[in-house]
Amino acid sequence: MYNKNAGFVKLRNTAGLKTVDYYLVVPVLVMTLIGLYVLQKVLSNGYAAYPGNYYRQIVATIGGILVAVFICILDTHFLKMIGRAIYVVSMMLLLLVPIDGYSLKATWGADSWLKLPVVGNFQPSELAKIGLVLVAADILESMAEKKTSMLKGFGLIAAVYAPPVLLILLQPDFGTTMVIMFTFVCMLFAWGIKYRYFLLAFSSAVVIIIPAVWNFYLEDYQKNRILSLVFQGSDPRSEYNLKQSQAAIMSGGLTGNHTGILTSVPVKESDFIFAAISEHMGFIGTTTIIIMAFFFICRCLYVADKVPSKSSAYILAGMAGYFAFHYIENMGMAVGLLPITGIPLPFISLGGTAMLINYIAFGIILNISMSRGVSTGTG
């Protein structure tokens, strides 16, 4: 990895910048700009921390873009070292969460944040999502090339996943755990797991894991959210956020609500940002977001099918699953199709940690795409 010209970090040849995949770049930038526009509208409407929180979001966005550009110009083989570094750092931070003396559990229902100098609130579990994808991809590639036996490979994967997942569950943050598990399942499909094994695991989850989680892990308010989704009208208090979100979405019409009378939606700047998009940009805004998100994920999968490296394909499959889960869950809960969780909308919701992590993931995706030359001109 070391050479006398580049040092320990090998940079991509500058000619490689011509291979930037604009089919990936454009959807992400469009969603980011829409997010900043809608957040300004939401935060300026009575939020006490405005405009400081909005400026921090802009700084996080610019910082994320710069980090993504830096990752893009690295040699693709350097991603393995990045993945291991991210995993180790995220584990160290996750261990600090329960002992640092700082908690937002009374506000958000989970002790998932650290108070870091300069950075402010930081959620290590967001970083762990990326590190796990990168580390697991190397193990799956080793198994696919018969360098590691199935037994040893899955043992290594269990050893890699168990510590961060257990720490995240103890926070407790079931939403992030579901994201991690979903991304891993997507990577397994790309790896080539047989459907019968997946169906066996899914059946076991339905029979054993889901009842155990329901009885021993979920809090009463989380159970009520699920029950109110299945049996609408059973608990008006649990349905309040959803009803307000649906009202805001309906008020948007085609181009947005121009009456000046806005619907009060809890956590409108983050969990229910999709409702705010509809309220301020209408059907045109929400449709644009859905199309951009769908196109972005499809492009990730297209590139995954084209890259020659197995580990790169697994990384892209995991990243596509990571973003897909966020988009589907966030939009689904806003309209009442899925249970309410604290899953933000990538590149749009308020949150410096999430924005930075999303752009790190995006930089990794772009790096792999550039290594294949999949762009508007060559792909």
N, C-alpha and C positions, 0 to 999 in steps of 0.2 A: 504493500500500500504506500510505502515511502519511496519518493524519488527526489533527486537533488533539485529539481525545478519546482515541484509542487509541494514538497514537504509531505506530511502525513495525510493531507487531504488532497486527493486527486480531483481536479476540476475537469468538467466536460470541455471538449474542444469548442471554441466560440462559434464555429460553423454549425454546431448542433443546435444553436438557438433558433436557427431557421426551421427546425422541426417542431416548434411549439405547436401543440394541438389546440387550435382556436375553438374547436368544437367542445372542448372542455373549459377553456378560459371564459368564453362569452357567457354561457349560462351562469357560472359562478359570479362573475362581475355584475350581471343583470340582477341576480338575487341580492347581492350585497348592496347595490345602489337602492333597490326597492326597500330593503331593510332599513337603511339609514334614513331614507325619506319618511317612511312610516313611523320609525322610532322618534324622529323629531316632532312629528305631529302628536304622538301619544305622550311623550315625556313633557312637552311644553304645555300640556293641558292639566296643570295643577300638581305636577310632581315636585316635591320639595327639593329634591337633589338636582333638579334641572337648573342650569345646563351642564353642571359638572359631570353627571352620569353620561350625557350624550357625548361630551368631549372625550371621555375615557373610552367610549365605544369607537369613536373615530381613531383614536390612538391605537387601540387594540387591532382595529382593521388594518391600518397602515403597517403596524408591526407584523401582523400575520402575513400580509402580502410580501413584505421584505424577507421574512423567513421562508416563505414558499419559493421566492425567486432564488434564494441562496441554496435551498435543497435541490432546485431544478438544475443548477450548474454543477452539482457534485456528480462524480462518477457513480453510476448505478450500484456498483459493487460496494460502495461505501454505505449503502442503506442498511446492510447487515449490522455494521457497527453502530449506526444511529438507532436501530431497533433495540439493540441490547442496552445502549445508554439510556434510552427513554424508559425501558422496562425497569432498570435498576433505580433510576431517579424516582419514578412513580411509586415503586415499592417503598423507598425510604420516606417519601412524603406521606404515603398512606399509613405508615407506621406512626408518623407524627400526629396525624389527625386526632386520634382519641386521647392524646396526652399533652397537646399543646395548650390546653386551657381556654381555647377559643371555640365557641360553638354557636351555630345558628339553628339548632334543633327546635327551639321554641318557635322560630319563624317558619322554617321550611320542613320540619318534621324529620330531619336527619342531620347528623354531625358529619358533614362531608367536606367542609372548607377549612383552609388554613389562612391565617392572616400573615402575609409576607410583606417585608419592607418594600416600598416603592410600588410593587405589583398590586398589593391589596388582597382582596379575597381570591383564593385560588383553589380549584377543585381537582385534587390529584387523580381522582377516578377517571376524569376526562383524558388525562395523559396516559393512563393505564390501558385504555381502549386501543390506542395506536400502538403502544409497545407490544401488547399481546399479539396483535395481528402480525407484526413484523417478525417477532420471535417464532411464533407458531408456523409461519410460512417456511422458514428454514428447516424446521423439523419435518414438516410434511414433504418438502422437496427431498430430504434425505431418505425418507421412507419410500417415496415414489421411485427413487433411483436405486433402491435396494441396498443403500449404504447403512441403513438402520432397520432393524427388524420391526415388525408391527408391534410386538409386545413392548420393546424398549421405547419405540417412538411414542406410543400412546401413554406410556409411563412418564416420559419426559414432558409431554403436553400436560398431563395431569399435574405434574410437579410445578410447571410454569403457571398454570391457570389457578390452581387451588389457593395459594396465598393471597393474591389480590382480590379474587372473587370473595373469599371469606371475609377479608377486611371490609370490602364494600358492603357485603350483606350485614355486617355488624353495625354499620353506620346508622340506621339501615337504609340502603338505597337499592330497592328491588328493580327500579326502572333501568338503572345503569347495568345491573346484572343481566337483565333481559337483552340489552343491546349487545353485551359481550358474548352471550351465548348464541344469539342470532348470527353475529358475524362469524363465529366459529363454525356454525352449521353451514353457512355459505361457503366457507373455505373447504369444508369437508366435501361438499358437492363438487367443487372445482377439482379437488384431489381425486375424486372418483369413487366415493363410498357407495356401496350397493344400496338400492332403495329398501331392501328388506331389513337391513340393519337400522336404517333411519326409522322405518315404521315400527320396528321393535323398540327402539329408544323412545319414540314418541308415545307408544302405547304404555311403556313403563312410566313415563312422566305423567300421563293422564291418570294412571291407576295409583301410583305411589307418591310422586313428587308434588303434584298439584294439591291433593288432599292434605299432605304434610305442611305445605306452605300456607294453605288456607287456615289450618287449625293452630299452627304453632308460630307462624312468622308474621302474617299480615296483621296490621292494627285494625281496630274497629272501623276507623274512618276509611281505610282502604277497601275493606270488605263492603262498606256501604256504597262506595263509588261503583263497584262492580255490580252490586245488586240493583242499584238505581238505574244502571244501564240496561240490565236485563228486564227488570220490572219497573218501567217508567212510572213515576208518580208515587212510588213506595216510600220515598224519603225526600221531600221537597228541599230540605236543608242541604243534602248531598248533591242535589241536582241544580243548586243555585248557579254555580259557575257555568255549567253547561247551558242552562236556559239563557243566561246573559250573553254567552258567546253566540248562541244561535240567533238571538235578537240583533246583535251587532252585525252578524253576517247578513241577515235578511235586510237590514236597513241600508246596506251598501248599494243595492240596485246594480245598474250597469257600470257606472263610473264613480260611485262613491256617494256617501251621505253628505249633501251640501246644505243641510238645514241648520247646521251648527248645534243641533241637539244630539249629543253622542251617548251611547249606551255605556254604563259603568260595568266593566268586566274585570274581575280580580286577575292580577298578574297579566295584564293585557300586553305588557311590554316584552314578555318572555313566553310563558306557556301558551298563552292565547293570542299570540301575535298574528296568527292567521285570521282571527276575527277582526283585528285592527286593520289588516290589509284590505279585507272586504269593506270595512266601514269607510276607509279613506280612499280606496281605489276601485271598489266595486268588483263586479264580475270580471272585468278586464284584468284587474290586478291579481286576483286569486287564480285565474286561468293562466296568466303569464307565469306565476310561480309554479303551478303544477306542471306546465309544459317544460319549463327550464329544469326543474328537478328530475322529471322523467327522462329528458334528453341527456342530462348529465350522467345519470345512473346507467342508461343504456350505452352511452359512449364508453364508460368505464368497463362494462362487460365486453364491448366490442374490442377494446384494446387488450383486455385480458385474453381474448381468444387469439390475438395476433402475436403477442410477445413470445419469444422462443424460450425464455427462462420459466421454469415451473414455479419457482418461488415468487417471481414477479406476478405471474398469473394468479397465484393464491392470495397475494397481497391485494391485488385489484379486486378480486372477488370479495375479500373481507371488507375492503373499504367501501365497495358498492353496497354491501349488506349493511354496513355501519350507517351510511347516509340514508339508504332506503328505509331502514327501521325508523330513523328520526323523522323523516318526512311523512311516512305513512301514519305513524303513531300521533305526531303532533297535529296533523290535519284531521285525522280520524277522530281524535278526542274533541277537537274544536266543533265538529259538526254532530257529535253524538254517536259515532259508529264504533268507537273504541273507548276503553276506560281512561279516566283522567290520570295522567302521570306527569312528573316534572321533566318531560323530555322537550328540549328546545328545538326550534326550527333552524337548521344549519344555515349559516351566513346571514341570518335575519334577526333572530331573537337577541335581546339585550343580554350581555354577558361577555366580559373580556376573555375569561378562560376558554369558553366555548368557541369564540371567534378565533382565538389563537390556535387552538387545537384543530379546528376545522381547516384552517389554512395550512397547518403542518401536514395534515392528511392530504390536502389538495396538492401541496408541493410534492409529496411522495408519488401521487398518481401521475402528475405531470412529468416527473423525473423518469418514471418507467415508460410513459408514452413516448417521450423524446428519445429514449434509448432504442426504441423500435422504429422511430421515424414515422409514427402514425400521426399525420397532420392533415390539414386541409389540402395540402398539395400532394402528399405521398400515401395517405391512408384511405 
